[in-house]
């Protein structure tokens, strides 16, 4: 479970960095590319949270 939390923290840091970069992007192409990466990272965060919840439910049921 700790590995999942570590991964989640890493992903959140990545989203924060990508968000800052998107705000500072000089071209629309760059901004769109960064937003696309943000979308992928957000999906990854959602998957990690789902896995954390699943594992929590399993350990609660045991």
N, C-alpha and C positions, 0 to 999 in steps of 0.2 A: 504494500500500500504506500509506503514512503516513496518508492520509486515513482509512483503515479503523481504524488504531490510535487515531487521534484520536477517531473516533466511538465506539470501544469504551471508551475512557477516559471519555468523556462519559456513556455509558450506565451504566457502573459507578458513577459519581458520582451519577447519578439514582437508581439502585437503593439506594445508601447513604442518600440523603436520604429516599426513600420508606420505607425500613425504619425509620429513626429516627422519622419522622412516624407510622407505623403503631404503633410502640411507645408513643407519646405520645397517640394518638387517644383522645378522651374518650367517643366513642360507638361502638357496634358498627357502625353504618351507615358511619361514617367509616373505621373499621378495615377493613371489608370492601371499601370503595371503594379504599383504598390498597393492599390486598393484590391486588386485581384489576389495578391499575396495575403493581404489582410483577411480576405474572405476564406482562403484556404486555412489560415491559422485559426480563425474563429471556428471553423468546422472541426479542426483537430482538438481545440479546447472543449468543444461540445462532446466529442467522443471520449475524451479523458474523463470529463465529469460523469458521463453515463457509466463508464467503467468503475469509477469510484463509488457511485451510488449502488451499482450491482454488487460490488464486493462488500459494501457496507450491509446491504440487505442480507446477503448470504451469511455473513458473520453474525448478524443479529438473529437469524433463523436457526443457527447452529447451537 
